[in-house]
Amino acid sequence: SFEGATIRIQQYVPFAAKMDSRFSLKGSDLHFDRIDLLTDGATSILEGDIQLANWPEQLYTIRSKIDIATQKNIYFTNDPFTADGEAEFEGTFHLPKAGGRELKGTWRTPVTRLKLGANTWQFPNLRGHVLWVPDRLEVTDVRSGLYGGTAQFDYRMLSLDNRSGPRRAVWDVKYQDVDLAALTDFLELEGIRFAGRATGRNRLEWPLGGWARLRGGGEVTVTPPPDVEMMGPELRPEQVAAQAALPPEAGPFNPRAPLGHVPVAGHVSYELDPEWITLARSWVATRKTHVAFDGRTAWRQRSRIPFRVVSLDWQESDRVFAGILTALGSPTSAVPVGGYGEFTGVMLGAFNDPRIEGTFTGDRMWAWDVTWGRGSADIVIEDSYVDIARSSIVTGDAEINATGRFSLGYPRKDGGTEIDATVTLNRWPLADLRHAFQLDDWPIEGVVSGEYRLTGHYETPHGSGTMIIDQGVAYGETFDRAVSTLRFEGNGVRLEKFDVRKGTGAMTGAAWIGWDGTYSFTADGERIPVESLRTLEYPRAPLSGIMRFKASG
């Protein structure tokens, strides 16, 4: 027996040991009936033999109870993780006369907890085989439950004797049917969580003590929950028709509405090295959004990832995109938008502060509670802004062109400008614009043209422009054309000088329209044929003449 001993194995942390034993000697063979060995982090019972005639030939059977946290601090003291749990080991230790050593056997633990970064992973019913010889440590055929699925892995520490290449670790993992709902709940993802099952593999290799020089690769395939149809890489006419038939979203728009567990599908293939994660051609999909992508990222910092998004519903796509950005550390709110189409572009920069450049096309575009028609644009998205270099929205013979900067959501947390843009309209229905600016009670109809320079906030813009209204109707009275210069003053718009034409007559003046529904005006009418006025139509006593008037209100 002994106590107060210290054992050092190679370069690992020394640990204390205490031993009691019973033995018998028969000739040159020494037999241990029982050895009770107590070391830091392990309690072991051994039985074995020493062949003194063939010293140091000896062989022992071992049964151990192991504290995983203590063992981690001895053998993996510099690796960036923590672990805990209780394990059992059964095996043999052989010290041959020819030299070397061999520890091998099987181990199992009801549950092991492994903390990597901020997350503590749990591995229930963890078990496997171990082999430890002078040049390597192999933990193989390891099996465990993993968040509703299963996992297997092999872990090897190679060239421990520095004779067969550099000292390195290899971790080869396979997993099947991992429940993404359980996994993303465990990760406590902010913004979005997923539903589906993940199956894949991952192989990592790194120099011992040099995790920063990690290399490897893998792939993952995600299948959606049963009976959930995922969006494909192309828009199908029957999908578009079915989506168009759906009623609008009920209630006021909630930019942070909970998404629940979003069903997903996809396949992602990747390789990694100390500087880059490189993505092979991959894809992910939800019910109404399909994204294909490849490229590379410097561990979520410097990135260049080309992609193509196909969306059956831009509202769903925007909510999912905002949720993913939030989960990656850049809190983002959804904006009210709709329609279907494609977006082809590239993501640059850091994942939590990306720059996205691309070309957008869409149809049945919807925003501000108005369906605008077909649209296309060349855009850059950065810092929760979209910068538009070219855009066109068309419905019938009407068109809107816009360039400039628009905020993706408002009010902005940074208090910044929400709009800094130039908007050009050509014969656009005035009813759409009235509704977008919440001026439905303003009794003017027609088609509007003009160019407008707007800055500031969406609901209180500043700027100027010229408005032309054709085929107009105001307060039930028709007119041929109205032209006015506009000045947007934050709480409303001022018509500094308007000129309305009706037949041979004209009306000039100025007006103020407040976003709160108030208004005021002055007007002078000249040479207006009375018989052209709807408000003065009396079939039994028709009126005629030339009207001249002054009005204010």
N, C-alpha and C positions, 0 to 999 in steps of 0.2 A: 504494500500500500504506500501511497504518498499523498501529500497535500501541499498547497501553497506553490505548486509548480506553474510555470509559464511555458506555453507552447507557441512556437513561431513556425509558420508554414510559408516558405518562400518569402515574398514581399508583403504578405497580408498582415493585418493587425494582430499582434500577439494576444493570446487569451489564456485565462487561468484554468487550471485543471486539478482535479482530486480523484484518486483511484483507490479502491479496495478490491481484493481478489482472493479466490481460493484455487489452489492448483495441486497437482500430483505429478510425480516424476517417475517415469518408467524407462530405464536405460537412458538414452540420449534424447528421449521425447518428453517434453514438458507440456502437460495438458492443463488448461485453465477451465475448471468447471463453471466459474462465473467471475466476471469482471464488472464491477460497478464503476462507471466512469462519469464523473460530473465535470462538465466544462461550461464556459460561458455560452449560454444559449442552447445547451443540449444535455440531456440525460440519457445515457446509453448503458445497455446490458450486453456483454460480449461473452462468447465461448469460443475457445480455439486452442491451437497447438503451435508449439515452437519446436523445430527439429534442430536441436543443438549441434548434431553432427553435420548439419548442412547450413549452419548459421550464415545469414540471418533468416533462412526460410521459415515463414510463419503464416498461418491462415486463421482468420476469425470470422464467425458469424456475428452480426450486429443487429440489435433492435434499439431504435432511438426515438425519443420525443424531442422535437426541435422547436425552438422559438425563432421564428423567421426574422423578426426585427433585429435580434442580436446577431444572427448569422449574416444578415445583409450588411451590418456595420463592420463586420470582420472582413468579409470577402469582397464587398462592393462599396467600400467606404467613400470613395470619391465619385461614384456614379450619381447622377442627378435624379434620384427617386428615393422613396421610402416604401417599406413593405412591413406587414405584420400578419400574424396568424400562427396557428399551431400545426405542426406537421409530424407525421410518423414515417420512419425509415426502416426498411428491412433489407439486409444485404450482406456482403462479405468484404473483408479487407485482406489483401494478399501482399506480402512482402517477400518476393522471390529471392533465392540465393543469387540469381543472375543479375540482380539489380532492378531498380525501379520500384514501383508500387502500383496497386490497383484497388480502388474502392468502387464497388458497383452494387446496384440494387434497385429497389422500387420505393417510391414515396407517395404519400397522399396527404391531403389536408381538406377538412370540411369546407373552409373558405379562406382565401388569401386576399388581402387588401393591398393594392399597389397604388401609391400616389405618384402621379406624373403631373407636374405643373399644379394647377388648381384643383384637379379632379382626382378622386380616390376610386379606382376601379376595383370591383369585386369579382373574384373568380371562384364560384362554388364547385365543390367536388373536384378539386384540382388534384391531378395524379400524373405520374410519369416514371421514367427510368433515368438513372444517373450512372455515369462512368467517369472516374477521375484517375488519370494516369499522369506521369510526369509531364508529358507534352501537351495535354489537352484535358478540358472538362466538358463533358457532353451531357446535357439534359434533354432527353429525346422522348418522342411519343407522348408528349404532355397533352392532356385532354382536360377540358373544363366546360362547364356551362358559361354562356356569355349573353346576358341580356335577352333571354328568350331563345337563343340559338346555342350553337356549340362552337368550340375553337380547339385547334390542335397546333402545337408549335414544337420546334426543336431549337435549343439554344446551345451554342458551342463557344467555348473560349479556347483558341488554338494557339499553338506555338508557345506554350507557357515556359518551355525550356529554352526559348530563343534560338532553336536550332532548325526549325522548318518554316522560315519566313517570319514576318513581323508578328508580334503578339496582337491578336485581334479577336473580336467577338462577332458571331453571326447569329442572327435571330430570324428564323423562317416561320411565318405564321400563316395558317389557313383558318377561315371561319365560315360558318354556314348558317343561314336563316336567322341572322341577328335582327331582333325586333327594333326597328328604328324609333317607334314610339317610346319604348322603354329606354333606349339609348339616349335619345335627345331629351327625355325627361331627366335622366341621370345627369346629363351635361348641363341641365338647366339653361338651355339656349334661350336667349332673349330675342324676341321678334318673330321667331318661327320655330316650329317643331314638325317632325315628319312622321309618316306612316308608310310601312312597307317592310320588306325583308332584304337584308344585305348578305351577299356571299362573295368572298374574295380571298386574296392572298397578299402577303407583304413580306419582303425579304430585306433585312437591314444588315449592314456590315460596317464596323468601325474599329479603329485601333483601341486597345484597352487603355482607358483613361483619356481617350480623345474623341468624345461624343461629337464634338464640333466638326469632325472629319467624316461624318456619317455618309454612307452611300447605300443605294438600294433601289427598290422599285416594287411595283405591284399593280393590282387591278381590283376593282370592285364592281359587281353587278347588283343592281337593286330591282326587285320585282314589286309591283304595287299590291295593295290588298286585293283579295279576290273580288271579281265582278266590278272592278273600277277601270274604266277605259282611259288610257293616257293619250295625250296629244302626240301626233306623229310629226314628221319633218315637213309635211306639206299640208296646206289648208284644203280640206275636201268640201265640195259644194254643199253636201247634206249637213255637214257640221255647221257651216256658216248659216244655213237656213234655220237650223234648230236653235242656234244661239240668238239669231235675230228675233225669233218668236218668243223668247223669254221676256217676262215682265221686268221693268226696271227695278233696281235695288230699292227696297222699302225703307222709309224713314230718312232722317238726315244723315249725311255722309259722316262716317267715323274714320278719320285717318289712321287710327291705331286699333281698329277692330281686331279682336283675337281671331287668328286663322285656324285655331284648333290644330290637329295633327294633319298636315297636308300630305295626301297620297303622292308618292313619287315613284319614278322608275328611271333607270339609266345604266350606263356603263362608263367607268372612268379608268383609264390606264395611265400610269405615271412612272417616271424614274426620278431619282434624286441624287444629288451630290452635295458637297459642302456649300456650294454657292447657289445651285438652282434646283427647283422642282420642275421637271419637263413633262408636259401633258401630251400624250398621243391623242389622236382623234377620239373624242369622247362626246357623250351626250347625257342630258338629264331632261326629264319631262314631268309635268304635272297634268291635271285634267285638261288644261286649256293652254299650256305653254310648253314649247319644245325648244331646247337650247343645245346647239352643237358647238364645240369649242376645242381648241388645242393651244399650244404656246408654252410659255414658261414664266416662272416667277422666282425671284430671289427670296424664297421663304416668306411670301406674302408682302414683300416690300417692292423692289423694282420688278415690274411685271409687264409682259406683253402677251396678251391672250386674245387672239382673233376669235370671233364668235358670230353665230347667226341665230336670232330669236324668231320663232314663228308663233304668233299669238292668235288664239281664237277670241280672246277677250283681254284687251289691254288693261282693264281694271284688275283682273286676277293677276296678270303678269306684274303689274306695278306693285300690288300688295306683296307678292312673293319676293320680288326684287328688293323692296324696302325691308322686308323681314330678314332677308339674307344679309344685307348691309348692316342691319342692326345686330345680328348675331356675330358678325365679324368685327364689331366694335365701333361702327359708325351709325349711331341712332338716326333712323330715317323714317319719316311718315309717308304714307301713301297719299296720292292726290286723286281727286275725282276725275276719271278719264275713262273712255270706252272705245269700242270699235275693234277691228281685227287687222292683221297685217304682218309685216316683217321688219326686222331691224338687223342690219349687218354692220358689224363694226369691230373695234378692238378696245380692250381694257388695258390701261397703262397705269403705272405707279403702284402705290401701296393698296392692299385690299381694304384697309379702313379709311382710305382717302383716295379713291380711284379717280382717274380721268378716262372717260369713255367717249370715243369718237366713232361716228358711223353715219349711215344713211337709213332713214326711216321711210317706210311706205305703209299706208293704211287706208281702210275704207270704213264708212259709217262712223267716222271719228266723232267722239262725243266728249264735250267738256263744258263746264258751266251750265249744265242741264240743257244743252243744245246739241243736236246732231248736225255736224258741219259738212260731212260728205267725204270725198276722197282726198287724201293728203300725202305729201312727201316732203322730206326735209333733210338737209345735211346739218348734223348737230354735234355739239360737244357737251358732255355732262361732267361737271366738276363742282365740288363744294356746294352741292344741292342746287346748282343752277344748270339750266340748259341754254347754251349759246347757239343761235341759229344763224348759219351763213346764208342759207337759201331755203325757202319753203314755199309750198303752194297748197292751198285747200280749194277744191273745186266742187260745186254742186250745180248741175245744169250749166247755164252760161255765166254763173257768178264765180268769182275767184277772190281769195285773200292771199296776199303775200306778206310775210313777216320776216324781219331780220332783227337780231339783237339778243338781249339776255332776259331770260324768264326764270323766276324762282320755282323750284320743284317743291311746292308747299308753302304755305304762309299762315300766320305771321312767322317770320324767321326768328330763330333763337338769337342770332347775332344782331338782330335789328337792321339788317342790311336791306338794300334796295330789292324790290321784288320784280320790277320790270324796268328795262332800259332798252326800248325797242322802237322800230319804225314799222308801222302796219299800213299796207296799201289794200284798199278794197275796190272791187269793180263789180257794180250792180248786185251787191249782196242784199238779201231780204232784210229790211230794217227790223222786222219782228224778231229775228234771231239775236240781233245786237241788243234790242231792248230787253229781251229776256235774260241775256247773259249779264247785263248790267242791272238787273232787277228793276227795270222801268216798264213793267208790263202795263201799268195804268196810263202811261204816256200815250195819248191817242193819235199817233202818227204812224202811217204805213208808207210803203214804197220800197224802191231798191236804192241802195246807197253806194256811192263811190267816193274816193278821196284818199289822202295820205295823212297819217297821224304819227306824231312823235310823242311817245309816252315814257315817263319816268316815275319812280317812286314806288307806291304800293298799289296792289291790284284794286283794292276797294276805294282808294283815295288818290288816283293818279294825277300827275301834273304833266303839262305838255301843250301841244298846239297841233292844228291841222286844218284842212279844208274839207267840208262835207258837201256832197252833191246828191240830192234826192230826186229821182225820176219816178214818174207814174205814182205820184204821191197822193195821200189822203190825210188831212189833218182835221180832227174834230168833225169828221163826216163830210168835209168839203174837199173835192179833188183839186189838184194843181198839176201843172205840167212839169215844172222843175223848181227846185229850191237849192240855192247855193249860199253857204255861210262859212266864215272863218270861225274856228273853235279855239277856245283856250280852256284847258283842263286845270282846275285850281284846287284839287284835292278833295273838297267836299261837294264838288259838282262841276258842270261844264258851262262855260259862257259862250253864247252865240253872239260874237261881237258885232257882226254885221251880216244880216241875212237878206236875201233877195229872192222872193217867191214870184214865179210867173204863172199866170193863168190867162190863156188867150191873149188879148191885147193889153191885159191889165198886169199890175205888179203890186207887190207888197214888200216894203222894206222895214227894217227895224233891228232890234236886239232882244236877247232873251237870256234868262238864267234858269238852269235846270239843276236842282240839287239832288244828290243821291238819296236824300231822305224823303224824296217825293214832293218837295216844295218847288215852286217855279214862279217866275215873274217875266213880264215882257212889255215892250212897247212896239207898236206897229202903225205904219202909214200905208193906206191903200190908195191907188190911183188907177183910173181908167179900167175898172173891172166891169165887164158886161154883167148886168144883173141877171139876164136870162141864163148865164152859165153857172149860177150859184144853186147848188142843191138845197141849201137851207132856206132858199126863198122860192122854191118850186110850189106853185099853187095851180094845179091843172085847170080849175074852174075860173081862175082869174090870173092868168099868166102875167108876170111883170117883165118890164124891159127898161133899159136905160143904162147909164154909166154910174158906177158907184165910186165914191171917194170917202175915205173914213180915216179916223185916228182912234187907236185903242190902246189900252194898257191894263195890266192886271198883275 
